[in-house]
Amino acid sequence: MKVLLGIGGSEDSFRALSQTVERAVAAGDELTVGIVENPETAQTPDEIAAAVEERLAAAGLDAEVRQIPGDPGAELVRIAEDEGFDSIVLGGGERSPMGKIRLGHIAEFVLLNSRVTVTLVR
Amino acid sequence: MSERPYPDEPAGPFPTPPRTFTDGEGREITIRVHEGRNGAADDAFDALVRMYVDFDPADRAQGIPPIGERRVRDWLDVLMGGFNVIAWHDDRAVGHATLVPDGAVYELAIFVHQDYQHAGVGTELIRLLLGYGASEGVERVWLTVERWNQPAVSLYHSQGFETTEAESFELEMSLSLDQSSVES
């Protein structure tokens, strides 16, 4: 499987990274990590990239890491289609103090607009 | 997350618990404050757990209440750190409303057991919770609600909540309280 993981620096996007890396190692997925600009998080793209590289190195997984400028949702959907990805993987939302799940704006956009399968990691 | 706006005008006034009323089905319902969790032998807490274990899964929203007694207990332990009122029909817990601390503000939610919906219990619960919260010094309250849940959205609007974000699957709403929000 050719998998595109979108990561913007939120907590749930890092959980998605961990699980997707684990799965890619086990299943032999071809993983691309796309770093997007998520206005809802404080981390810079470079900081996210460093954290991603560290996670990949720890798992011994060879994956492409690239910065995705522009609108995160729209670009993830476009790249997945243009480059023949089988699925897009994203964080499955954050929990409020009450425990309610709230999907991020990027996940909402991708869910509604993607033609390829979307996986939300919980 | 961006800074959430709150209405300039405080909402209310709201009554304070306890209060007994007759619901739309002629049942006598009493709403009382629940003061956190009082040790292992807390009958009220256990009654509330039973309400949630029996909660219709189709009435879940945004991942809560969780499913299974163990998860329900863990989740309620978190909620007990805030302000809680429970609706009682005799010794059966049939509804619950809560204000959970979120920094200096509070997140609100209400739940009514499926056997007691459409009988006015939710309206009483939210009004008494807001009265209780205001009397305890709560000033800012927010919530999210699935945008297709029109009865809930109407209920929140009718009590003074204003929509602060409408671009997501969920609406976010907020409300302000002060001492004038407590019915004298």
Interface residues (C-beta under 8 A of the other chain):
Chain A: E40 R95 S96 P97 M98 G99 K100 I101 R102 L103 H105 E108
Chain B: M1 A61 Q62 G63 I64 P66 W75 V78 L79 T98 V100 P101 D102 E107 A109 T144 E167 S168 F169 E170
